[in-house]
Amino acid sequence: MSSPDPAVLARLREIVGAENVLTSPEDTIPYGFDGTAALKGPVGVVVLPGSTQEISEVVKLAAARGLAIVTRGSGTGLSGGSVPSAGCIVLCLTRLDKILSVDAANLTVRAQCGAITAAIDAAANKHGLFYPPDPGSMKISTIGGNVAENSGGLRGLKYGVTRDYVMGLEVVLPDGRIAHFGNACVKDVAGYSMKDLFIGSEGTLGIITEVLLKVLPRPAARRTMLASYDRMEDAAQTVSDIIAAKIIPCTLEFLDRMTIGCVEDYAKIGLPRDCEALLLMETDGHPAAVAEEAEQMLALARARGARDVRVARDDAEALQLASARRSAFSALARVRPTTILEDVTVPRDKLAEMVAFVAEVAKKHNLLVGTFGHMGDGNLHPTFLTDERNTEEMARVHEALEDIVTKTLAHARTITGEHGVALAKKAWLRRQVGENSHDLMREIKRAWDPQNLLNPGKIFD
């Protein structure tokens, strides 16, 4: 709503309270973008509801007036999913931040959509439990956003992604009705699995207001190791050897040479700047199993030419070693004014080839690119260090991205492993899924949201 309708504003203030309706530019500017570089949108009004019922009433008003709604949480998304469209109501759900219950007997946590992901894990931890999905933004991202994006994380190799832990959802539909999908039963095959339709739907089908999550017993032991290599191929082959040995670590992460240098400048962990790859390896579980797996992983790393392996002596050092990977994005972001964190996934045995290809693309287009990511599941993050004010350089960035996506799809893999499609990747979605699958997605959107009011223009035009 570039020029908010006074009657609409009056009704919004009735629903959520005048203090929770923002219209002045100084208040609304932060809601015009998310964590995606170079993507912004106009903001006319921001609404901060405090309950599911208030969200329902706002949606009913929007449906009656034909107004679009763009939902957001903390705004950490990396595909433009929370970037507002012209004339929309920005619906920010951060006030719905309560963790409603931890049921240790049934291994579940119930939380409102605005609860912070790390806070959910901390609440579970008080009961000897944990919530495995751990996106890099978990200290500030909301669980509703994680579900809407089907977020991944460093522990994805062993524990899976957000979808694997969602047992139930409360959702406000495009006409304002409130629906509930799923429940706390481990087995439930009654009817369509509707909750799965909303996981990863990026706010285009409904507004997730409450989630019921599965949690697990917290592992009794963990071992953290960091191996350095002169060749990325050796790090990648170590990963293949670990999996072939029937070991599934909770973490297998990598950093390339540029990222290592930036992390060391930023965090001063004592990383070797002259190696081509670092491999972060973590195993967790029963203490005896952890000790055995750690020894096997160390042996496999050394057999593949790891020139140095550090083993954490205690939890403090383990946290320091893990921070080498977790601080990668922050470290790279210090180099240039604009940081574009990309996200593609290939088979594990193609990852070293892809990292080399990204380096070739960076040289071809005269760009600065650091690459890191989840070597255990083939998900890499080429990170462009650029300046969005330089239109000529940004054109080269887009050309480089086209090269990387084309190479990724040649391996019959995915344009996004965890960040979503939204605005940033929608131009390539049809190429990945094919004409018929793409059309089916559009038909579901049209049937579910015939007025195209929820997050219009995201995933597809």
Secondary structure, 3 states (H helix, E strand, C coil): CCCCCHHHHHHHHHHHCHHHEECCHHHHHHHHCCCCCCCCCCCCEEECCCCHHHHHHHHHHHHHHCCCEEEECCCCCCCCCCCCCCCCEEEECCCCCCEEEEECCCCEEEEECCCEHHHHHHHHHCCCEECCCCCCCCCCCEHHHHHHHCCCCCCHHHHCCHHHHEEEEEEECCCCCEEEEECCCCCCCCCCCHHHHHCCCCCCCCEEEEEEEECEECCCEEEEEEEEECCHHHHHHHHHHHHHCCCCCCEEEEEEHHHHHHHHHHHCCCCCCCCCEEEEEEEEECHHHHHHHHHHHHHHHHHCCCCEEEECCCHHHHHHHHHHHHCHHHHHHCCCCEEEECCEECCHHHHHHHHHHHHHHHHHCCCEEEEEEEHHHCEEEEEEEECCCCHHHHHHHHHHHHHHHHHHHHCCCECCCCCCCCCCCHHHHHHHHCHHHHHHHHHHHHHHCCCCCECCCCCCC
